Amino acid sequence: MVSLLAACGGQKEPEMTPLEIQSMQTRGFSSNYNTVFASTMSVFQDLGYTITSADKDTGLISAESATDSDGAYAFWTGSTKTAQTRATAFIERISKKTNVRLNFVEKTQYSSGYGQSNRRDKPILEMSLYQNAFERIENAIFVRR
């Protein structure tokens, strides 16, 4: 029984290579740069993100979700725990395509009543999240044409 528990506890999710991550996070579109940039901005907003910065010259868009506070955690521990998702998009023209690379990161922050704080940032590597975002960008591009 102990060996079974040890085996279950020691299992880790398979790690992705940098190339696999890049492949999941990147998609090329056969549309002009301005349309893709505007569509990506629009999709972030549709998904509930607030745009924190955008620069069309560099192709970088940064956005963040609303902060979610864990009330039960605060009640039982006397500390606060907040979670937020940050998103970035890098848009660039390569040959005849406009590429978009998305990155989503979950940020969790813990604070105590004594002024101490701790933060954990964790990349979100769920294929379905990226596929959903790219499908929405594709639809937004279609609407703008």
N, C-alpha and C positions, 0 to 999 in steps of 0.2 A: 504494500500500500504506500509506503514512504517513497519508494522509487517511482511509483506512478505520479505522485504529487510533485516530486522533484522534476520529473520529465515534463510535466505540464507547465510548471512555473518557469522553467528555463527556456521555453520556446519563444522565439522572437519573430516578428514579422520579417519577411525576406527584404533585404536591403536592395534598393534600386541603384543602378549605376548612374553616374552623371549624365550619360548619353540617353538612358531610359527616361530620366526625369525631364531632360530637355525635349525629348520627343513628345512626351505627354503634355508638356506645357506650351508647345509651339504649334501654330497652324498657319499655313499660307492661304491668302485670299487673292483671287483674280479681280481685284478692284483697286481704284486709285487710293493713294495714301490718305488724302483728306477724308474720304468716305469711311475708310476703315478706322481712322482715328476718332471721328465723330461717333461712329457706331459703337466702338469700344467704350467711350465715355458714357453713352446712353445706356448700354447694358449694365455697367457698374451701378448706375443710378437705379435702373429697373430692379436690380438685385438687392436694393436697399443700402448701398454703400454711399457714403459722402465723399465726394472728390476733395482731397486735401491739397493736391497740386497736379498741374498738367502743363506740359511744355511741348507744343507741336514741333518745335525745331529739333528737340532731342528725341521725341517720340515716347517720352516717359509720362505715365499717368499713375498717380498714387491715390489710393482710396482706403477708407476704413468703415467697418460696420458700426452700428450703435453698440455701446457697451452694455453687457449683461451682468448684473450683480447677483450673486448667490445669497439670497436672504437667509436660507436655512444655515448655510455655512457661518454667516455672521452671527446668527442667534446662538448656535452651539459653541462656537469658538471665541467669540468676541473680536474676531478679526474680519477683514473684508476680503472677498475674492471676486475679482472682476475678469470677464473674458471679452475679447474683441478679436475680430478677424481683420487683418490688413491685406490689401491686395495691390499688386502693381501690374502694369502692362508696359511692355516695351514694343514699340511699333517701328518697323523699318522696311524700307523698300529694298528688295533684293531681286535683281533682274526684272522679270515682268510680274512678280508677285509682291504683295505686301504681307510681311510676316508679323504675327502678333505672338509674343511670349507672355503668358500670364504666370503670376506667382501668388499663392494664397498662404498666409501664415496666421496661425492661431496664437494670440498673445494672452497669457493669463497672468494677472498681477495679484499678489497677496500683500496685505498691509495689516499691521497690528496696531493696537491702541498705544503702543510705545514708540511709534515713529519708525518702526522697522518695516522694510518692504522687500519683496522678492519678485522677480519676473521670470516667466518661462515663455520662450518663443518656440513654436513647433511648426515646421513646414507641413502643410496639408498636401498629402500625396494620394488623393483619391481620384482615380481616373474619371469617375462619373461627374465630379464637380467641374473638371476642366472641359469635358465633352459638352456638358450643359451650357457652360459659358460660351464656348465656341459656336454651338448651334444658335444661341441667341444673337451672337455677333453676326453670324451668317444671315439670319433673318433680318436684322437691323440693316445690313448692307443691302439686301434685296429690296426692302421698303424704300431706301434712299435712292435707288436707281431709277 
